[in-house]
């Protein structure tokens, strides 16, 4: 067991041994820093995590993900309360977080999405906001205030291909990028047939302007895509 010393926000904590832990498999709204405003529900998510931990006297079991460290040097881990309950699952059920994944850390993807669905069905927390359900309309572009992960929906105007990637170009100069090396994680998907269909994609928004798009979302498994037609 480990002890949490500080809750940075809804999905990041610091342990008493100094380790910074990013709760893998979820993303919560960003707390404002350096003069930026909090995203909606950012403080509520932080408070919800603090409350969960306080009930357990800040004691948690830390289980590292398959890929156990991110580029910022944080541990990528699943947290469990002493009674065995998943911290990630509880935040999802309360509508304080969205499920979001980066391979190879997909071991609990289906389970976490099921917990998210409980809050989504009842429009709890984040799921009361149109930015999450039905998602940001790609036709209107990506608002400058959007930070971290997001859910975007839009019609596929064209499907492109480069040496390494498949590009699903949505209306509004937003694209979904699929690395060809990840195609095995999209069983049954025929990307060429998606032109004209409406998709919902979740992941971290990347601002990158070229002649095709101004933003793209890299996705590496079918957990990040949903066909709406």
N, C-alpha and C positions, 0 to 999 in steps of 0.2 A: 504494500500500500504506500501511497505518496500523499503529501499534504500540499494543498494549493495555498500559496502565499498572497497572490494578487490576481484579480480578474481584470484583464486589460479591456476586453469588450465581450460581446456575446459568443465569440468563438476562439478566444485566445486567453490563456492563463499562464502564470508563472508559478513554478513549484518552489518549495522551500530550499531545494538543492540548487536553485538557480536556473533550471531548465525552463525554457519557454516552450509551451505546448500549443500547437494549433489543432483544434478539434477537426479531424479529417472527416470528409463526407458531408459537411454542412457549411453554409455561409450565412452570416447575419449582417444586417445593415451596418454601415460604417459609422463609427463615432467621429464627429468632426474634429479636425486637428489643424493647427496653424491658421486659425481664423475661418475655416470652412464649417458649414453647418452640419449638424447631425443628420443622417438620413432617417426617414420615418422608422420608428420602432427600434432604433439603435440603442437608446438608453434602456428601453423596456427589455430588450434581449439581454443586455448586460445585467440588469437587475434580476431577470429570471434565472440566469446562470448563477449569480451570487446566492439567490435564495435556495436553489437546488443544492449547492455546495454547503451552505450554512446548515441545512437540515442534516447533513452528514458530517458536521464539524470539519468541513473542508478536506475530508479524507476521500481519496479516490484510488481506484485501480487503473493503472495506465497500461494500455495495450498498443504497442506501436504498429503502424500500418506496414504494408509490404515495403513501400518506399518510405523510410522512417524519418526523412529530414527534407525540408524545403530549401529553396535558394537563400532564404534569410537565416538559415541555421536553426530554425524551430523544429522541434520534434512533431511529427505528424502522427497523431495518436487518437485512439478511441478511449473515452473515459467512462468508467463504471462506478456507480455508488457502492458503498459496502454491502448493500442488500442485493446487488447484481443488476440494478436498473441501469440502462444506457443513458448517459447524459445527453448524447446527441439525439436519441430517440425522444426523450422528454421535451427538449427544445423544439423539435419538429412537431410534436403533438400539440404543443401550445401555440403553434403558429409564429414562433419567434425566430425561425430559421428556415431556409430552403435547402433542399438536398442538392448537392453539386459535387461532381467527381472528376478526378484526374487519374488516368491509368498510371501505374498498375493498381492503384488503391481502390479497387472495385469490389472487395470481398464482401462488403455489407450493403452494396448499392441497392439491391432489390428490397432488402429489409428496411432501409432508411426511407426509400420512396413510399413504402407502404405506411410508415408512420406519418410522413408528410401528408399523405392523402387524407388522413383523419382530420387534420386541421383544414386542409383545402376544401373538403366537402362541406364543412361548417363555416367557411369564410372567416376563420379565426386569424387574428393578428395580421401578418403580412398578406394573407390571402383575402383580406377585405380591401386591399389596394389594387386598382386596375393595373399598376405597373408589374404586379406579380400574377394576377389572374384577371384578364386573359394574357397579360404581358405587354411589354412596350411594342407599339406598332412600328415596324421597320420603315413603313412609308413616311413616317415623320422624322426619321433619323434618330440618333441617340442623344438625349439631352446631356448637356455638359455636366450637369450635377451628378450623373450616374457614376458611381464608384464600385469597384469590386465586381462581383458576379451579378448577372441580370438574366431575365427571361425576355426573349424577343420573339415576336410572331410576325410573319409576313409571307407574301406569295413569292414563290421561286420564279424569277423572271428568266433565268438561264442557268445552265449547269456547265461549268468550265473545268478544264483539266490542265495542270502543269506537270512538270516532271515528277514532283513529289506529292502534289496535293490534288484533291477534288474540291471545287469551289461551287457552293450553292449560293447563287447571287440573288438576294432578296430585293424586293422593291425598296427604294429609299437609300440605295448605295450602302447596304449592309450585307455582309457575306458570312456564310458558315464555312469553315475550313476543315476538311477531313484529310488527315495525312494518310497516304496510301498504305503505309506500314501498319495502320490501325484497322484496315478494312475487315479483318477477321472478327472485330468486336461489333460489327454491324450485320449480323446474320439476317438474310432475307431482304436486305435493303437494295433496291435498284435505283441508284442515284440518278442515272440518266432519265428515268421515268418520272422524276419529281417536278420537272418543269411545268409550271402552271398550278401546282398544288400549294397549299398553305401549310407552313411548318411553324412549330414552336421550338425554339432552341434555348438552352440554358448553359451558361458558362461565363468566363471572364472576358469582358469586352476589351478589344485591342483597337486603339485609334491608329489607323494606318491608311493614309490617302494615296490612291493611285488612280488610274483612269477607270478602274472598275468599281472601287468602293472607298468609303471613308472610315469604315469600321469593319472588323470581323470578329467572329467568335470561333476559336479553335475548339473542336469537340473530338474526343477520341474513343467514344463508345456510344452505343444506341441509347443508353440511359439519358443522354443529353438532348435527344431529338424526339419530337412527337408530331405525327401527321394529323392535321385537323380536318382534312377533307374526307 
